[in-house]
């Protein structure tokens, strides 16, 4: 379905984003790109969705070469970026209709598919409310729905649950699984969440500094680590550095398959860990090695990531902010100061960028809770819609007035 051949991308600044990427994703597969921020995941997706051109190499999707027929390729795929692509000043239904019109679908077909998607994602009750009143989880589901209006064969999801709370994340996972199982959709997703990669993807590729380090199933990759991990954590990285030569002696032990260290931690990967744990501890004591804590566990995906990249994803604090969109706009100079009133009113109504999901998070058919009351208070400054504003609707005249105010 997706065939990538020696794909590379180097920006004009000299930064190498991806290097000689080779990959094959089968039809009906959920494939996950696992990597930290800056690994090249988003760059890869932008190239595959024709939003960026590679420096060298080639790719095809469903047998379509973008160099020969980029229009047909775009009709074959759906793309959901990290940043929400929905229009906050439209309703959920209007966003879906707009997407259908952009694909030049017949109006009757658009209406049919909009109804299907609203039901599929449990957004029917909020369909005619402004997207600005949606919770974070609802916005993300609508974002995915807009990418499905034209019935793509392949769906690209770039960090689909970034910034969502745990309940919203689990809820969205259910929808992604349904798209794959019930509709046979091929899904290519990027993530830096270990659990997300393990729970959703049939195969995982670890990407680091633009290079694909390893590909395999989650279970196969973990099994390749030797089975068990003995973890030593130190008070500081300086304490580990002072003892590093002695710890490296464990690499010569026949019962140690692999040794990896990151910051203030050393991990020994062994087979039959219960049998060798006491032996390892005795060796460490005889070499007068000092640690803060010792733990024993089965090897996990973070162990795999550490082995192939030299860094732990669990130890790395990723920036994960779901900053309210009006704050981003305000920083760029939008709103002329009046926007602060919208910010205050929205925060009073709980729209702080945090998600508000319904209690029925386990069922894909469940619908999310929505605060459709809208901002209260000084609505006159925004066109004075009164009850119309609280119901989530603006008239055409009020929208014109609002836009004119922003252009001053």
C-alpha positions as CSV (number, residue, x, y, z in Angstrom):
1,X,0.0,0.0,0.0
2,X,2.8,2.4,1.0
3,X,6.2,1.9,-0.6
4,X,9.1,4.2,0.4
5,X,12.5,3.9,-1.4
6,X,15.6,5.8,-0.1
7,X,13.6,8.8,0.9
8,X,15.7,11.8,2.2
9,X,15.0,15.3,3.2
10,X,17.5,18.1,3.9
11,X,16.3,21.6,4.5
12,X,18.0,24.7,3.0
13,X,19.4,25.4,6.4
14,X,21.4,22.2,6.1
15,X,19.3,20.4,8.7
16,X,18.9,16.7,7.7
17,X,15.3,15.7,8.6
18,X,15.3,12.1,7.2
19,X,17.9,10.0,5.6
20,X,17.6,7.1,3.2
21,X,14.2,5.9,4.6
22,X,13.1,2.5,3.2
23,X,9.7,1.1,4.3
24,X,6.8,-1.0,3.1
25,X,3.4,-0.7,4.8
26,X,0.8,-3.4,3.8
27,X,-2.9,-2.7,3.0
28,X,-5.1,-2.9,6.1
29,X,-2.2,-2.4,8.5
30,X,-1.8,0.0,11.4
31,X,1.8,1.1,11.2
32,X,3.4,3.3,13.9
33,X,6.4,5.6,13.8
34,X,7.8,5.9,17.3
35,X,10.3,8.6,18.0
36,X,11.0,11.7,20.2
37,X,10.3,15.2,19.0
38,X,12.5,16.2,16.1
39,X,13.1,12.6,15.0
40,X,11.7,13.3,11.5
41,X,8.2,11.7,12.0
42,X,6.2,14.8,10.9
43,X,8.6,15.5,8.0
44,X,8.0,12.0,6.7
45,X,4.2,12.4,6.8
46,X,4.3,15.8,5.1
47,X,6.3,14.2,2.2
48,X,3.9,11.3,2.0
49,X,0.9,13.6,1.9
50,X,2.5,15.8,-0.8
51,X,2.8,18.8,1.5
52,X,6.6,18.8,1.2
53,X,9.0,17.5,-1.5
54,X,11.8,15.1,-0.7
55,X,15.4,16.0,-1.5
56,X,15.9,12.5,-3.0
57,X,14.3,9.1,-3.1
58,X,10.7,8.2,-4.1
59,X,7.5,6.8,-2.8
60,X,4.1,5.5,-3.9
61,X,0.7,5.0,-2.2
62,X,-1.7,2.4,-3.5
63,X,0.4,2.2,-6.7
64,X,0.1,5.9,-7.4
65,X,3.3,7.9,-8.0
66,X,3.0,11.5,-6.8
67,X,5.3,12.7,-9.5
68,X,2.9,11.4,-12.2
69,X,-0.5,11.9,-10.6
70,X,-0.5,13.9,-7.3
71,X,-4.2,14.6,-7.6
72,X,-5.1,11.0,-7.6
73,X,-2.8,10.3,-4.7
74,X,-4.5,13.1,-2.6
75,X,-7.8,11.5,-3.4
76,X,-6.5,8.2,-1.9
77,X,-5.3,9.6,1.4
78,X,-6.6,11.4,4.5
79,X,-4.3,13.5,6.7
80,X,-4.7,14.7,10.3
81,X,-1.9,17.0,11.4
82,X,-0.7,17.6,15.0
83,X,-2.4,21.0,15.0
84,X,-6.2,20.9,14.6
85,X,-7.3,21.7,11.0
86,X,-10.9,22.5,11.8
87,X,-12.4,26.0,11.7
88,X,-13.4,27.1,15.2
89,X,-15.9,29.7,13.8
90,X,-17.9,27.0,12.0
91,X,-20.1,24.3,13.5
92,X,-19.0,20.7,13.4
93,X,-21.4,20.0,10.6
94,X,-20.3,23.0,8.6
95,X,-16.6,21.8,8.9
96,X,-17.5,18.4,7.4
97,X,-19.6,19.9,4.6
98,X,-16.8,22.3,3.7
99,X,-14.4,19.4,3.5
100,X,-16.7,17.6,1.1
101,X,-17.0,20.6,-1.1
102,X,-13.3,21.0,-1.2
103,X,-13.2,17.4,-2.7
104,X,-15.9,18.4,-5.2
105,X,-18.3,15.7,-3.9
106,X,-22.0,15.8,-5.0
107,X,-24.0,17.7,-2.3
108,X,-26.3,14.7,-1.7
109,X,-23.3,12.5,-1.1
110,X,-21.8,15.1,1.3
111,X,-25.0,15.1,3.4
112,X,-25.0,11.3,3.6
113,X,-21.4,11.1,4.6
114,X,-21.6,13.9,7.1
115,X,-24.5,12.1,8.8
116,X,-22.5,8.9,8.9
117,X,-19.4,10.5,10.3
118,X,-21.3,12.4,13.0
119,X,-22.9,9.1,14.1
120,X,-19.6,7.2,13.9
121,X,-17.8,9.7,16.2
122,X,-20.7,10.4,18.5
123,X,-20.9,14.1,17.6
124,X,-24.5,14.2,16.5
125,X,-25.8,16.2,19.5
126,X,-23.1,18.8,19.0
127,X,-23.1,18.9,15.2
128,X,-24.6,22.4,15.1
129,X,-22.6,24.0,17.8
130,X,-19.5,26.1,17.1
131,X,-16.3,24.0,17.3
132,X,-14.9,26.6,19.8
133,X,-17.3,25.2,22.3
134,X,-16.1,21.6,21.8
135,X,-13.8,19.8,24.3
136,X,-10.3,18.8,23.2
137,X,-11.3,15.2,22.5
138,X,-14.3,16.3,20.5
139,X,-12.2,18.6,18.4
140,X,-9.7,15.8,17.7
141,X,-12.5,13.4,16.6
142,X,-14.0,16.1,14.3
143,X,-10.5,16.6,12.9
144,X,-10.2,13.0,12.0
145,X,-13.8,12.9,10.7
146,X,-13.0,15.7,8.2
147,X,-10.2,13.6,6.8
148,X,-12.6,10.8,6.1
149,X,-15.4,12.6,4.2
150,X,-13.9,11.5,0.8
151,X,-13.5,7.9,2.0
152,X,-9.7,7.6,1.7
153,X,-7.9,4.2,1.6
154,X,-5.0,5.4,3.7
155,X,-5.2,7.6,6.8
156,X,-2.2,9.5,8.1
157,X,-2.3,10.5,11.8
158,X,0.4,12.8,13.1
159,X,0.5,12.5,17.0
160,X,-3.3,11.9,17.1
161,X,-3.6,12.1,20.9
162,X,-1.1,14.8,21.7
163,X,-2.3,16.9,24.6
164,X,-5.4,14.8,25.3
165,X,-6.2,13.6,28.8
166,X,-6.0,9.8,29.5
167,X,-9.7,9.2,29.1
168,X,-9.9,11.1,25.8
169,X,-6.9,9.2,24.6
170,X,-8.4,5.8,25.3
171,X,-11.6,6.9,23.6
172,X,-9.9,8.0,20.5
173,X,-7.9,4.7,20.3
174,X,-11.2,2.9,20.1
175,X,-12.2,5.0,17.0
176,X,-8.9,4.4,15.3
177,X,-9.3,0.6,15.8
178,X,-12.8,0.7,14.4
179,X,-11.6,2.5,11.3
180,X,-9.1,-0.2,10.7
181,X,-11.2,-3.3,11.6
182,X,-14.6,-2.3,10.3
183,X,-13.5,-0.3,7.2
184,X,-10.2,-2.0,6.4
185,X,-8.5,1.3,6.4
186,X,-4.7,1.4,6.3
187,X,-3.4,3.7,9.1
188,X,0.0,5.3,9.3
189,X,0.5,7.1,12.7
190,X,3.3,8.8,14.4
191,X,3.6,9.0,18.2
192,X,6.1,9.4,21.0
193,X,3.8,7.6,23.5
194,X,5.1,4.1,24.1
195,X,1.7,2.7,25.2
196,X,0.0,4.2,22.1
197,X,2.4,2.5,19.8
198,X,2.1,-0.8,21.5
199,X,-1.7,-0.8,21.8
200,X,-2.5,0.4,18.3
201,X,0.2,-0.6,15.9
202,X,0.7,-4.0,14.4
203,X,4.3,-3.0,13.5
204,X,6.4,-0.3,14.8
205,X,9.4,1.6,13.3
206,X,11.7,3.5,15.6
207,X,12.9,6.7,14.0
208,X,15.8,8.7,15.5
209,X,17.5,11.7,14.0
210,X,15.9,11.0,10.6
211,X,17.0,7.3,10.4
212,X,14.9,4.2,10.7
213,X,16.6,2.1,13.3
214,X,14.5,-1.0,13.5
215,X,11.1,-2.3,12.4
216,X,9.0,-5.1,14.0
217,X,6.0,-6.1,16.0
218,X,5.8,-4.8,19.6
219,X,6.1,-8.3,21.0
220,X,8.9,-9.3,18.6
221,X,11.0,-6.2,19.4
222,X,10.5,-6.8,23.2
223,X,11.5,-10.5,22.8
224,X,14.7,-9.4,21.1
225,X,15.8,-7.7,24.3
226,X,16.4,-10.9,26.1
227,X,13.3,-11.1,28.1
228,X,14.1,-9.4,31.5
229,X,15.6,-6.1,32.6
230,X,17.6,-5.4,35.8
231,X,17.5,-1.6,36.3
232,X,19.9,0.4,38.5
233,X,19.1,4.0,39.2
234,X,21.7,6.4,40.6
235,X,21.4,9.6,42.7
236,X,22.8,11.6,39.7
237,X,24.4,11.1,36.3
238,X,27.7,12.1,37.9
239,X,27.6,9.1,40.2
240,X,27.0,6.9,37.2
241,X,29.9,8.5,35.3
242,X,32.3,7.8,38.1
243,X,31.4,4.1,38.0
244,X,30.9,3.6,34.3
245,X,34.0,1.6,33.6
246,X,33.1,-1.0,36.3
247,X,29.5,-1.2,34.9
248,X,30.8,-1.8,31.4
249,X,32.5,-5.0,32.7
250,X,29.0,-6.6,32.8
251,X,29.1,-6.5,29.0
252,X,31.6,-9.4,29.2
253,X,29.3,-11.6,31.3
254,X,27.8,-14.5,29.5
255,X,24.4,-14.0,31.2
256,X,24.1,-10.4,30.0
257,X,22.7,-10.0,26.5
258,X,22.9,-6.2,26.4
259,X,23.8,-3.2,28.6
260,X,22.4,0.3,28.1
261,X,22.7,3.4,30.1
262,X,20.9,6.8,29.9
263,X,21.5,9.8,32.2
264,X,21.3,8.3,35.7
265,X,20.3,4.8,34.9
266,X,21.9,1.4,33.8
267,X,19.8,-1.4,32.4
268,X,21.1,-5.0,32.1
269,X,19.1,-7.2,29.7
270,X,19.2,-10.9,30.6
271,X,17.4,-14.2,30.1
272,X,15.9,-15.9,33.0
273,X,16.2,-12.8,35.1
274,X,15.0,-14.5,38.3
275,X,17.9,-16.9,38.1
276,X,20.7,-14.3,37.5
277,X,19.4,-11.4,39.7
278,X,21.2,-12.5,42.8
279,X,24.3,-13.2,40.8
280,X,24.2,-9.6,39.3
281,X,23.7,-8.1,42.8
282,X,26.6,-10.1,44.2
283,X,28.9,-9.0,41.3
284,X,27.9,-5.4,41.8
285,X,28.6,-5.6,45.6
286,X,32.0,-7.2,45.0
287,X,32.9,-4.3,42.7
288,X,31.7,-1.8,45.3
289,X,29.2,-0.3,43.0
290,X,26.7,2.0,44.6
291,X,23.1,2.7,43.4
292,X,20.0,4.5,44.7
293,X,17.5,1.8,43.7
294,X,17.4,-1.5,41.9
295,X,14.3,-2.9,40.1
296,X,13.5,-5.9,38.0
297,X,11.0,-6.0,35.1
298,X,10.1,-7.6,31.8
299,X,11.7,-5.8,28.8
300,X,9.3,-3.1,27.3
301,X,9.3,-0.8,24.3
302,X,11.3,1.8,26.2
303,X,14.0,-0.7,26.6
304,X,13.9,-1.3,22.8
305,X,14.0,2.5,22.2
306,X,16.9,2.9,24.5
307,X,18.9,0.1,22.8
308,X,18.5,1.5,19.3
309,X,18.7,5.3,20.1
310,X,20.8,5.5,23.3
311,X,18.0,7.4,25.0
312,X,15.0,6.6,27.0
313,X,11.6,8.0,26.0
314,X,10.3,7.5,29.6
315,X,13.1,9.6,31.0
316,X,12.7,12.4,28.4
317,X,10.2,15.1,29.3
318,X,8.4,15.9,26.1
319,X,6.7,19.3,25.7
320,X,3.1,18.5,25.6
321,X,0.9,21.6,25.7
322,X,-2.7,21.8,24.5
323,X,-2.6,25.6,24.6
324,X,-6.0,27.2,23.9
325,X,-6.1,28.5,20.4
326,X,-7.1,32.0,21.4
327,X,-3.9,32.3,23.4
328,X,-1.8,31.4,20.4
329,X,-3.7,33.9,18.2
330,X,-3.4,36.6,20.9
331,X,0.4,36.0,20.9
332,X,0.5,36.7,17.2
333,X,-1.3,40.0,17.6
334,X,-4.8,39.0,16.9
335,X,-7.8,40.3,18.8
336,X,-6.7,43.9,19.3
337,X,-7.0,43.5,23.1
338,X,-10.8,42.8,22.9
339,X,-9.8,39.1,22.6
340,X,-8.9,39.0,26.2
341,X,-12.6,39.3,27.1
342,X,-13.3,36.2,25.0
343,X,-10.4,34.5,26.7
344,X,-11.7,35.4,30.2
345,X,-15.3,34.4,29.3
346,X,-14.1,31.1,27.8
347,X,-12.0,30.3,30.8
348,X,-14.9,31.1,33.1
349,X,-16.8,28.5,31.1
350,X,-14.1,25.9,31.5
351,X,-12.5,26.2,28.0
352,X,-8.9,26.1,29.1
353,X,-7.6,23.7,26.5
354,X,-8.3,20.7,28.8
355,X,-10.6,18.0,27.5
356,X,-14.0,17.2,28.8
357,X,-15.1,13.7,27.8
358,X,-18.3,11.9,28.6
359,X,-18.3,9.1,31.2
360,X,-18.9,6.6,28.5
361,X,-15.3,6.6,27.4
362,X,-15.0,2.9,26.8
363,X,-17.6,2.7,24.0
364,X,-16.8,4.1,20.6
365,X,-20.5,4.8,20.2
366,X,-20.6,7.0,23.3
367,X,-20.8,10.8,22.8
368,X,-18.7,13.4,24.5
369,X,-19.9,16.1,26.9
370,X,-19.9,19.5,25.4
371,X,-20.1,23.0,26.9
372,X,-22.3,24.6,24.3
373,X,-23.3,27.5,26.4
374,X,-20.6,29.7,24.9
375,X,-19.2,32.8,26.6
376,X,-21.5,34.9,28.7
377,X,-21.4,38.5,29.7
378,X,-20.4,41.4,27.4
379,X,-21.7,40.0,24.1
380,X,-22.5,43.4,22.7
381,X,-18.9,44.1,21.9
382,X,-19.0,41.0,19.7
383,X,-22.1,41.9,17.8
384,X,-24.6,41.4,20.7
385,X,-26.0,38.1,19.6
386,X,-27.6,37.4,23.0
387,X,-29.3,34.1,22.9
388,X,-28.1,33.4,19.4
389,X,-24.5,33.6,20.6
390,X,-25.2,31.3,23.6
391,X,-26.7,28.7,21.2
392,X,-23.4,28.7,19.3
393,X,-24.5,30.7,16.2
394,X,-23.6,34.1,14.7
395,X,-25.5,35.9,12.0
396,X,-23.8,36.9,8.8
397,X,-24.0,40.5,9.8
398,X,-22.3,39.8,13.2
399,X,-19.5,37.9,11.5
400,X,-18.9,40.8,9.1
401,X,-18.8,43.2,12.0
402,X,-16.4,41.0,13.9
403,X,-14.0,40.7,11.0
404,X,-14.1,44.4,10.3
405,X,-13.1,45.0,13.9
406,X,-10.1,42.8,13.6
407,X,-8.8,44.5,10.4
408,X,-8.6,48.0,12.2
